[in-house]
Amino acid sequence: MNFRLRYLSHLVAIVCIIGFGTFGAEDASASNRVKRTIKIDGIERTYTAYIPKSAQRKRNLRVVFVFHPALGTSKFMEDATKLHELPDSNEFVVVYPEGFMRTWNAGACCGVAEMRDVDDVAFFRAMMRDLAAMVSIRPKAYLTGFSNGALTGC
């Protein structure tokens, strides 16, 4: 993974955290927590999404993916970042995906997902399709993560 891509992944994290905190002061509990399972290449993959309760009345919601580090979990990132609790969280969908055996295939790194050549890009695309079937989302998403999760580069 080259330096520019690593720098970009960290920059995306900063933009997401700073940028989304400026829209307004709505109730952070204005989202529904949903757990979803998708089958990719015969492997069941899961993710948790916080979808605004007002999503059915909104169009083109932004989507933010929050990738956990190697050996972490989606629940860890949910608890650690609490991006779904930002004051303006009713303006976007927050997604906490679960890595394959707690890792992501970042190309030259890390763990079981990389060794088994798990297609995390296909997982990302499937999550976007699954979300789009539930609510109106933008076709592009914001990505952030920590360590191995920041290297996914979907």
C-alpha positions in Angstrom: 0.0 0.0 0.0 1.6 3.3 -1.0 2.0 6.4 1.2 -0.6 8.4 -0.7 -3.4 5.9 -0.2 -2.6 5.6 3.5 -2.5 9.4 3.9 -5.9 9.6 2.0 -7.5 7.0 4.3 -6.5 8.9 7.4 -7.6 12.2 5.8 -11.0 10.7 5.1 -11.3 9.8 8.8 -10.6 13.4 9.8 -13.0 14.8 7.2 -15.8 12.5 8.4 -15.3 13.3 12.0 -15.0 17.0 11.6 -17.2 17.6 8.6 -20.3 15.8 9.8 -20.3 17.6 13.2 -21.3 20.9 11.5 -24.8 20.4 10.1 -27.1 20.8 13.0 -28.2 19.7 16.4 -30.8 16.9 15.9 -31.5 14.1 18.3 -28.9 11.4 17.8 -31.4 8.7 18.7 -33.2 9.5 15.5 -31.8 6.4 13.8 -32.8 2.7 13.7 -30.0 0.1 14.3 -30.3 -2.7 11.8 -28.1 -5.8 11.5 -27.8 -7.3 8.1 -26.3 -10.5 6.6 -25.1 -10.8 3.0 -23.7 -13.8 1.2 -20.6 -13.1 -0.9 -18.8 -15.9 -2.7 -20.5 -18.4 -0.4 -19.5 -16.6 2.7 -22.0 -15.0 5.1 -20.9 -11.4 5.9 -22.6 -9.1 8.3 -22.8 -5.4 8.9 -24.7 -3.0 11.3 -26.2 0.1 9.9 -27.8 3.1 11.6 -30.5 4.4 9.3 -32.3 7.7 10.1 -35.9 7.2 11.1 -36.7 9.9 8.6 -34.9 8.1 5.8 -38.1 7.2 3.9 -38.9 10.9 3.5 -35.3 11.8 2.4 -33.5 11.3 -0.9 -29.8 10.7 -1.6 -28.7 10.2 2.0 -24.9 10.1 2.5 -23.4 6.8 3.7 -20.3 6.5 6.0 -18.6 3.2 6.4 -16.5 2.7 9.5 -14.0 -0.2 9.2 -12.6 -1.9 12.3 -8.9 -2.8 12.8 -7.5 -6.3 12.4 -8.8 -8.4 15.3 -11.4 -5.8 16.1 -15.1 -6.0 15.5 -17.8 -3.8 14.1 -19.2 -3.5 17.6 -15.8 -2.2 18.8 -15.9 0.5 16.1 -19.5 1.3 16.9 -18.7 1.8 20.6 -15.3 3.5 20.0 -16.3 6.1 17.4 -20.0 6.6 18.1 -20.3 8.2 14.7 -24.0 7.2 14.7 -24.5 9.5 17.7 -23.3 12.7 16.2 -25.8 15.6 16.5 -26.6 15.4 12.8 -26.7 11.7 12.4 -30.2 11.8 11.1 -28.7 13.2 7.9 -26.6 10.1 6.9 -26.4 6.3 7.2 -23.6 5.0 9.3 -22.4 1.4 8.5 -20.1 -0.7 10.7 -19.1 -3.8 8.6 -17.6 -6.9 10.0 -14.4 -8.2 8.6 -13.8 -11.8 7.5 -12.5 -13.5 10.7 -11.9 -10.0 12.1 -9.6 -8.9 9.3 -9.8 -7.1 6.0 -8.0 -7.9 2.7 -5.9 -4.8 2.2 -3.8 -6.4 -0.5 -0.4 -6.9 1.2 -1.8 -7.0 4.7 -3.4 -8.4 7.1 -4.4 -11.8 8.4 -6.9 -14.4 7.2 -8.8 -12.2 4.8 -5.7 -11.4 2.9 -4.4 -15.0 3.0 -7.7 -16.3 1.6 -8.0 -13.5 -0.9 -11.5 -12.5 0.4 -13.2 -10.0 -1.9 -13.9 -7.1 0.5 -14.7 -4.8 -2.5 -17.5 -7.2 -3.5 -18.7 -7.0 0.1 -18.7 -3.2 0.0 -20.6 -3.1 -3.2 -23.2 -5.6 -1.9 -23.7 -3.5 1.2 -24.3 -0.5 -1.0 -26.9 -2.4 -3.0 -28.5 -3.7 0.1 -28.7 -0.3 1.6 -30.1 1.2 -1.6 -32.9 -1.4 -1.5 -33.9 -0.1 1.9 -33.5 3.7 1.5 -32.4 6.3 -1.0 -28.7 6.7 -0.8 -26.0 8.5 -2.8 -24.1 6.1 -5.2 -20.8 7.0 -3.5 -19.9 6.6 0.1 -17.4 8.0 2.7 -15.0 5.5 4.1 -13.0 5.6 7.3 -11.3 3.0 9.5 -8.5 2.2 11.9 -5.3 0.3 11.1 -6.2 -2.6 8.9 -9.7 -1.1 8.4 -8.1 2.1 7.1 -6.2 0.2 4.5 -9.2 -1.5 2.9 -9.5 1.1 0.2 -12.8 -0.2 -1.2 
